[in-house]
Amino acid sequence: MPIAAMGRSNLQKAVDEWRILRNKAIHGMVKSHPGSPTEAVDDFLAVAESAASEGEILARAVSEWCRKMKRHLESDRSSLSLDC
């Protein structure tokens, strides 16, 4: 079931798409193919900056969702203890 958080309708999909972008940026730093030109520095920096910005937003969204779930579970526990 998709998780909605901080304006994202599907947090799992957003994180997975970010993972692909992050991997592209990381591989751009460390991977080269002999005989092929390397990626232009400006292009690499644009991908890296985009991955960093999106990662920061998604990290906050995941943290917020975790806090919300924790509050919900604590609320459920306290209501169960009151019912006993």
Salt bridges, closest charged atoms under 4 A:
ASP16 OD1 - ARG19 NH2 2.72
GLU54 OE2 - ARG8 NH1 2.98
GLU56 OE2 - ARG60 NH2 2.98
GLU64 OE1 - ARG67 NH2 3.30
GLU64 OE2 - ARG71 NH2 3.74
ASP76 OD2 - HIS72 NE2 3.41
